Each structure stands twice: as structure tokens, then as C-alpha cells.
Amino acid sequence: MDYDIAEREIKEMIANVKNSNLLQKIVDYLYENFERYSWVGIYIVKGNDLILGAWGGEHATEHTKIPIGKGICGSAAQSGKIELIPDVNKDNRYLACFVSTRSEIVVPIKRNMNVVGEIDIDSDMSNAFSKQDAFFLEKIADMLGKHIC
């Protein structure tokens, strides 16, 4: 999938979807259109935790609630910075969701400089994510910031 096309289509989707299904539609789009994305989720910050909102993949994760500061997702929420992990087996923060996962990218979603959620994507391929993925997903996260309550 071409990143520019995906960005335009997601921007249009955000402009046209006026209900609570928006996050699920975004997750479904990313999961269905990027072959390397084997699981896609959007977590929402609630108090001191990340709560799984929408997700797409073959299986649900047991990690539906993650304390901020714990794991790669919690670290990204705490720092407000993108976490791009080429090999999850070499990162001791990784909270194993699926035995098949090899790499992960987590992109914070911010509103007024505060982290309000994040996009979490796993891949069954090592080194699956590039700086281009990070740049693209950060644009999507920026679009979603005002849509997360």
C-alpha cells in the first residue's frame, strides 16, 4: 500500500465517519491494507492505564489494560515518543501478546501535547517497520488526537 494514498483515504474516512466506529474503521483499514501489519490496536489513556479500544488481527490480545510505564506500549505513553522495535525478543520491556510477533511499533496519539492514546502495531516479521511507517503513523495519530475523549 502506498503511504500517500493511505493517508488520503484515512483523512477522508475521519472526515466522513461521525460515530463511535471511527477507531475500529481506522484499525481495520490499517490491518487490511498493510501486509506486514499482523495486529493493529488503538489504546486509550484512562487514568494511569492504557485501555484497548479497537483492534484488528486474527486473535485478541490478553493485554487489554496496560499500566502507563509498563511494556513498550506503556513506555511510549509515558515518554510521548514513538517506539520502533525491530526485534521484540531483544527488548526486555516487551509484553508478549502472540508467539508469532517479531517486531512492533507504537505511536502516541496526542491532544494539546498530552498523550491520549496510541496506535500499536505488531508484525510477524523481524524489522518490519521503517522510519516511513513511523512518519505515516504519526500523521494518522495527529489526525486522531481530537477524536479521542
C-alpha positions as CSV (number, residue, x, y, z in Angstrom):
1,M,0.0,0.0,0.0
2,D,1.2,3.5,-0.9
3,Y,1.5,5.7,2.2
4,D,0.3,8.8,0.5
5,I,-2.8,7.0,-0.8
6,A,-3.5,5.5,2.6
7,E,-3.1,8.9,4.3
8,R,-5.6,10.5,2.0
9,E,-8.1,7.7,2.4
10,I,-7.8,7.7,6.2
11,K,-8.1,11.5,6.2
12,E,-11.3,11.2,4.2
13,M,-12.6,8.4,6.5
14,I,-12.0,10.6,9.5
15,A,-13.9,13.5,7.9
16,N,-16.8,11.3,7.0
17,V,-17.3,8.9,9.9
18,K,-19.3,10.7,12.6
19,N,-19.8,7.9,15.1
20,S,-18.0,5.8,17.7
21,N,-16.9,3.3,15.0
22,L,-14.2,5.6,13.7
23,L,-11.3,3.9,15.6
24,Q,-12.4,0.5,14.5
25,K,-12.6,1.6,10.9
26,I,-9.0,3.0,11.1
27,V,-7.7,-0.2,12.7
28,D,-9.5,-2.3,10.1
29,Y,-8.1,-0.2,7.3
30,L,-4.5,-0.5,8.5
31,Y,-4.8,-4.2,9.2
32,E,-6.4,-5.0,5.8
33,N,-4.1,-2.8,3.7
34,F,-0.6,-3.3,5.1
35,E,0.5,-6.9,4.7
36,R,3.3,-6.5,7.3
37,Y,0.8,-5.4,10.0
38,S,-0.3,-8.6,11.6
39,W,-2.1,-7.0,14.5
40,V,-3.3,-3.4,14.9
41,G,-4.8,-1.8,18.0
42,I,-5.6,1.6,19.4
43,Y,-5.3,2.1,23.1
44,I,-6.9,4.9,25.0
45,V,-5.4,6.5,28.1
46,K,-7.8,6.2,31.1
47,G,-6.2,7.4,34.3
48,N,-2.9,5.6,34.7
49,D,-3.7,2.9,32.2
50,L,-3.9,2.2,28.5
51,I,-7.2,0.5,27.7
52,L,-7.6,-1.3,24.4
53,G,-10.3,0.3,22.3
54,A,-10.4,-1.0,18.7
55,W,-8.2,-3.8,17.3
56,G,-7.8,-5.9,14.2
57,G,-6.0,-9.2,13.8
58,E,-6.5,-12.9,13.8
59,H,-6.6,-13.1,17.6
60,A,-7.5,-10.9,20.6
61,T,-4.7,-9.9,22.9
62,E,-4.8,-10.6,26.6
63,H,-3.3,-7.2,27.2
64,T,-6.4,-5.1,27.2
65,K,-5.2,-2.9,30.1
66,I,-1.6,-1.8,30.4
67,P,-0.2,0.4,33.1
68,I,1.5,3.5,31.8
69,G,5.2,3.0,32.0
70,K,5.0,-0.8,31.6
71,G,6.0,-2.6,28.5
72,I,6.7,-1.0,25.1
73,C,3.2,0.5,24.9
74,G,3.3,1.9,28.4
75,S,6.8,3.3,27.8
76,A,5.5,5.1,24.6
77,A,2.6,6.5,26.6
78,Q,4.9,7.7,29.4
79,S,7.5,9.3,27.1
80,G,5.2,10.5,24.3
81,K,7.7,9.2,21.8
82,I,7.4,6.6,19.1
83,E,8.8,3.2,19.9
84,L,10.1,1.3,16.9
85,I,11.2,-2.2,17.9
86,P,12.9,-4.3,15.2
87,D,13.1,-7.4,17.3
88,V,10.8,-7.7,20.3
89,N,12.8,-10.7,21.6
90,K,15.7,-8.3,22.2
91,D,13.7,-5.8,24.2
92,N,13.0,-6.8,27.8
93,R,10.1,-4.4,28.1
94,Y,8.1,-6.4,25.6
95,L,4.8,-7.9,26.9
96,A,4.3,-10.9,24.8
97,C,0.9,-10.9,23.1
98,F,1.5,-13.5,20.4
99,V,4.3,-16.0,20.0
100,S,4.5,-15.1,16.3
101,T,5.2,-11.4,16.9
102,R,8.7,-10.3,15.9
103,S,8.6,-6.5,15.7
104,E,6.4,-3.7,17.0
105,I,5.8,0.0,16.5
106,V,3.9,2.2,19.0
107,V,2.9,5.7,18.0
108,P,1.4,8.0,20.7
109,I,-1.8,9.9,19.9
110,K,-1.7,13.4,21.4
111,R,-4.1,16.3,22.0
112,N,-2.6,19.6,23.3
113,M,0.7,17.8,23.8
114,N,-0.8,15.2,26.1
115,V,-0.8,11.5,25.2
116,V,-4.5,10.5,25.0
117,G,-4.0,7.1,23.2
118,E,-1.7,5.3,20.9
119,I,-1.5,3.2,17.8
120,D,0.1,-0.2,18.5
121,I,1.1,-2.5,15.6
122,D,2.7,-5.9,15.7
123,S,4.3,-7.8,12.8
124,D,5.2,-11.4,12.4
125,M,8.3,-10.2,10.5
126,S,11.5,-9.0,12.1
127,N,12.5,-5.5,11.3
128,A,9.1,-4.9,9.7
129,F,8.8,-1.2,10.4
130,S,10.7,1.7,8.9
131,K,11.0,5.4,9.6
132,Q,8.5,5.8,6.8
133,D,6.0,3.7,8.8
134,A,6.7,5.9,11.8
135,F,6.2,9.1,9.8
136,F,3.0,7.8,8.2
137,L,1.5,6.5,11.5
138,E,2.4,9.8,13.3
139,K,0.3,11.6,10.7
140,I,-2.6,9.3,11.4
141,A,-2.1,9.7,15.2
142,D,-2.1,13.5,14.7
143,M,-5.4,13.2,12.8
144,L,-6.9,11.1,15.6
145,G,-5.9,13.3,18.5
146,K,-9.1,15.3,18.5
147,H,-11.3,12.2,18.2
148,I,-10.2,10.5,21.4
149,C,-12.1,11.5,24.5
